[in-house]
Amino acid sequence: MEEDLYYNLFEDRVMQEMLRLCTGCGMLEGQLLNSEDTDAKWKEIAPDYMADAVGEIAEYPEAAVAWAGYVGMAIARWWNDDWQRYKEYPYAKLHGSRGFDDMDEHIVRDILGFPLEGEKAKSIEKIMGSCAAAAINLIRHERVEPTTKRAFLLYARAERVMFRIGVSLELYALGYHWQKCRPCF
């Protein structure tokens, strides 16, 4: 129980920091945008994603974290465009021609539809890098021994937040916003 609280509080700190960064550059409005469908898709593909990403942590920690945000953006786009069609797509559909290594470019160019040299692609790369760096910094501040169970669980929580931030960024870019509704009764 106490262990769960520790990881939940860590995940909340990561989320708040990423929301602050994204809101500060005008890419969100301080709130997470998501859906049960996108969260369920992360639960489905997270084991495969983590298997790919864990091998990259030592040499490319920011990329290993950031790519989860790109995955979130792709899933949000699919959710918006035609969820009935895309919800069954396997994780491998997110890979680029070099597999995990160019997943970010594949998602930006082929799923989101932005030229890699364009301003939109550059702003996505910048915010993903900033969020990933913040997550890595928060993990390091926990002073856990690398390659331990605790380090992995902190990393997994940061990955989930990064995915959800990616979903939020794309939904916001597509025009979704939280709105207060009047009661209908």
C-alpha positions in Angstrom: 0.0 0.0 0.0 2.7 2.5 1.0 4.7 1.4 -2.1 1.7 2.2 -4.3 1.4 5.6 -2.7 5.1 6.4 -3.4 4.8 5.5 -7.1 1.5 7.3 -7.4 2.9 10.5 -5.9 6.0 10.2 -8.2 3.7 9.8 -11.3 1.7 12.9 -10.2 4.9 15.0 -9.9 6.0 13.9 -13.4 2.5 14.7 -14.7 2.4 18.1 -13.1 5.9 19.0 -14.4 5.0 18.0 -18.0 1.7 19.8 -17.9 3.5 22.9 -16.7 6.0 22.6 -19.6 3.3 22.0 -22.2 1.1 24.8 -20.9 4.0 27.2 -20.7 4.6 26.8 -24.4 1.0 27.1 -25.3 0.5 23.4 -26.3 -1.9 22.6 -23.5 -4.2 24.5 -21.1 -3.0 22.9 -17.8 -5.2 19.8 -18.0 -4.7 16.3 -19.3 -6.9 15.4 -22.3 -7.4 11.7 -22.7 -9.9 8.9 -23.2 -10.5 5.5 -21.8 -9.8 4.1 -25.3 -6.3 5.6 -25.4 -5.5 4.6 -21.9 -6.6 1.0 -22.7 -4.4 1.0 -25.8 -1.4 2.0 -23.7 -2.1 -1.0 -21.3 -2.2 -3.2 -24.4 1.0 -2.0 -26.1 3.1 -0.9 -23.0 4.8 -4.3 -22.6 6.1 -4.3 -26.2 7.0 -0.6 -26.0 8.9 -1.1 -22.7 10.7 -4.1 -24.1 12.0 -1.9 -26.9 12.7 1.2 -24.8 14.5 -0.5 -21.9 17.4 -1.4 -24.1 17.9 2.2 -25.0 17.9 3.8 -21.5 21.6 3.6 -20.9 22.7 5.3 -24.1 19.6 7.3 -25.1 17.5 7.9 -21.9 15.6 10.9 -23.3 14.7 9.1 -26.5 13.6 6.0 -24.6 11.2 8.2 -22.6 10.2 10.6 -25.4 9.1 8.0 -27.9 6.2 7.1 -25.6 4.9 10.6 -26.1 5.1 10.1 -29.9 3.2 6.9 -29.5 0.6 8.8 -27.5 0.3 11.3 -30.3 -0.2 8.6 -32.9 -2.8 6.8 -30.8 -4.7 10.0 -30.3 -4.7 10.7 -34.0 -6.0 7.2 -34.8 -8.6 7.7 -32.1 -9.8 10.9 -33.7 -9.6 9.7 -37.3 -11.2 6.2 -37.2 -10.9 4.4 -33.9 -12.9 1.4 -35.2 -10.3 0.9 -37.9 -7.2 1.7 -35.9 -7.9 0.3 -32.5 -6.8 -3.2 -33.5 -3.5 -2.0 -35.1 -0.6 -3.7 -33.4 2.3 -1.9 -31.7 4.5 -2.7 -34.7 2.5 -0.3 -36.9 4.1 2.5 -34.9 7.7 1.4 -35.8 9.6 3.2 -38.6 11.6 1.5 -41.3 14.4 1.0 -38.7 12.0 -0.3 -36.0 12.1 1.5 -32.7 15.0 3.7 -33.8 13.1 6.0 -36.1 9.7 5.6 -34.5 9.5 9.4 -33.8 10.1 10.3 -37.5 7.7 7.7 -38.7 4.9 9.0 -36.4 5.5 12.6 -37.2 5.8 12.2 -41.0 3.6 9.2 -41.8 0.9 9.3 -39.1 0.6 12.9 -38.1 1.4 14.1 -41.6 4.1 16.7 -40.9 7.3 17.2 -42.9 10.2 16.5 -40.7 11.9 19.8 -41.6 8.8 21.8 -40.8 8.0 24.0 -37.8 5.3 21.7 -36.4 7.8 18.7 -36.4 10.4 20.9 -34.7 8.0 22.1 -32.0 6.9 18.5 -31.3 10.5 17.4 -31.0 11.3 20.3 -28.7 8.4 19.6 -26.3 9.0 15.9 -26.3 12.6 16.5 -25.5 11.8 18.9 -22.7 9.2 16.6 -21.1 11.6 13.6 -21.4 14.4 15.5 -19.8 12.2 16.6 -17.0 11.1 13.0 -16.4 14.7 11.7 -16.4 15.6 14.5 -14.0 12.8 13.6 -11.6 13.8 9.9 -11.7 17.4 10.8 -10.9 16.3 13.0 -8.0 14.8 9.8 -6.5 18.4 8.6 -6.1 17.5 5.0 -6.9 20.1 2.4 -8.0 19.9 1.9 -11.8 18.7 -1.5 -12.9 16.7 -2.1 -9.7 13.0 -2.9 -9.6 12.4 0.5 -8.1 14.2 2.2 -10.9 12.2 0.2 -13.5 8.9 1.0 -11.8 9.7 4.8 -11.7 10.7 4.6 -15.4 7.5 2.8 -16.2 5.4 5.4 -14.5 7.3 8.2 -16.3 6.6 6.3 -19.6 2.9 6.2 -18.9 2.8 9.9 -18.2 4.8 10.6 -21.4 2.3 8.6 -23.4 -0.7 10.4 -21.8 1.0 13.8 -22.5 1.4 12.7 -26.1 -2.3 11.9 -26.3 -3.1 15.3 -24.7 -0.9 17.2 -27.0 -2.4 15.7 -30.1 -6.0 16.0 -28.9 -5.4 19.6 -28.0 -3.8 20.2 -31.5 -6.9 18.6 -33.0 -9.2 21.1 -31.2 -10.3 19.2 -28.1 -10.6 21.2 -24.9 -12.1 20.6 -21.5 -15.3 22.7 -21.1 -17.5 23.2 -18.1 -21.0 22.0 -18.9 -24.3 23.1 -17.4 -26.3 20.4 -15.8 -29.0 19.0 -18.1 -31.6 18.4 -15.5 
